[in-house]
Amino acid sequence: MSASSPDKRITRDDIEAKLRQVAGDVDDQVEAARPAIVTGAVLAVVAVGVLAYLWGRHRGRRRSAVVEIRRL
């Protein structure tokens, strides 16, 4: 920050301009990272779905009864 003279007051417009500048920088970074975030979220959902399916198959095979029918 630059040193300012004590007689110069900071106005509401100065604060709003600085906040808009900072918010603009953050918005630009979010927009740049959005494709990577969406791709990561989709991959995570798919991975959870596949793991749940495989875990369910494993439990189903382990807990299912084997019924043998014999004809006399």
N, C-alpha and C positions, 0 to 999 in steps of 0.2 A: 504494500500500500504506500501511496505517496503521502508525504507529510503535508498537511494543509494548514492554512493560517487559522488561528483560533477565532477570528471574527467571521469566517464563512460558515453559515449554518447549513446543516444537512436538511434538505426539504423532503417532503413526502414523495415528490416527483423523482428525486435522486434515488430514494430507496426502491420505488416501484421500477425504475429503469434497471437498477442493478439486479433485482429479483427476476425481471423478465429475461435479462441476459443469462443468468445462471440457469433458469428454467429452460431456456432455449438450448443451452448446451446439454443439459440432461436429456431433453426430448430427442435431440439429435443422436445421442449415444444409444438411447432405447430403440429408436427406429433402426439403427445400424445393427443392433444385436437381436432384433425381433426374429429374423429367419432362423437363427441358431437356437433360440429359445423354443420356438414352435417345433422345430425338428427334434430337439431333445425331449420335449413333452410327448410327442407322438411316439417316439421310440420307447420311452419309459412305459407308456400305456400298453403298447404292443408286447413288450417284454413281460409285464405283469400278467397280461392275458395268457400268454404262452405258458408261463410258469404255473399259473393257476390250473390251466388245462392239464398239463403234465402231472402236477401233483394230484389232481383229482383222479386221473387215470390210474396212477400208482396206488392210491388208497382204495379205489374201486376194485382193482385186481387183487389186492391183499385181503380185503374184507369179504369178497364175494364167495359164496359157497359153491362148491362143485357138486352138482347133482348128477348121479349116475343112474340111468334107467336100464334095468336088465329085463329082458323078456324071458319068460319061463317056457 
